[in-house]
Amino acid sequence: MSKILKVGIVGVGGISNTHLPGWEASEHAEIVAGCDIQEEILSDWGKKHGVKKLATDHTELFSDPDIDIIDVCVPNMYHAPLSIAALEAGKHVICEKPLAPTPEDIQRMIEARDKSGKMLMTAQHFRFQGNSKAMKAEIDKGILGDIYHARSWMIRRWGAPTGSGFVLKKNSGGGPCIDIGVHILDLTLWLMGNPNPVAISGVAAAPLAKQEGAFTGWGKAEMPKEFDVEDYAVAFVRFDNGATLVIEVSWLMHHRTTGEDMQMWLYGTKAGCHWPKCEFLWSDNQAKEFHEKELTEFPETLEAHAQECVEFAQAIVDGAPSPVPAEQSKQVLSILDGIYKSQESGREIRIG
């Protein structure tokens, strides 16, 4: 494919700004259009980036035969309908995380993808960091043996967003579980080799956000009274290969961190490892000795949000599989959805 892929962004505020450097860096793509329901923001964005085709109605972009890729950067609850419409219009789609709020929504997106023959990818940018790529390559060599357990967490001390796109369930589908939990969970499952989850026991509650005067460290703004999602979640997950996972996520927690504490431990029959330190630890049973090493050489990449866009365009050109297949995102959302259902029922949820 020699043509330059034309990109239209739906939702030009917030996270879309992290995608722009990637489209600009790609030798195979260029931004030609933008869409947003806020006209003033859209106009300013168009002037700033030299984009002339601007629309407040996404169908104008979807019906444009010159546009090849739709980049979906809107609140979570709108991911599925917009992505499905774009696929049905014959566009490739890269969609911000989570791909959709429920596994059922993602299944509908998969069906639309298969019918259209176009590419669908979730923008799970942590996979595209150099340290993540290096860890994945090392693990795929078999250094850990069979991974039988994982511990993952993504915790903020006082780092809750206050926008309606995050704290109102009708827009977001959930709180930190689906906002930041999706990051560490996707990365964990990917490094584990994406085993199939079969059972989840979880809790998703808001012990801090509803307190009188509760605030976020971001500008010390008070939490909106209409806040109706969880502020923390924890779960125990079982997989069909016998492996287990414990995951913790929070926007608001009395935890020692100045920003965001995101970590993962994987434990295998041959060794264990830690991300993001890229440490591997193992024992020599014959010599009765312990060993460890730390990866220090990583592939060169752009900032991860930009890198994912470059690799998406490259995959289209090469006719390669999606860098983040929707089926893997469905696994992630099956777990997150299972946490919410476990909270509602007060019991373990079986899936699959």
PyMOL commands that set and color helices and strands:
alter all, ss='L'
color gray80, all
select helices_A, chain A and resi 16-25+39-49+59-62+76-88+103-116+125-128+130-140+164-167+169-172+176-179+181-192+304-318+326-345
alter helices_A, ss='H'
color red, helices_A
select strands_A, chain A and resi 5-10+29-35+53-55+69-72+92-96+120-123+147-156+197-205+232-239+244-250+260-268+272-275+279-284+289-294+349-350
alter strands_A, ss='S'
color yellow, strands_A
deselect
rebuild
show_as cartoon
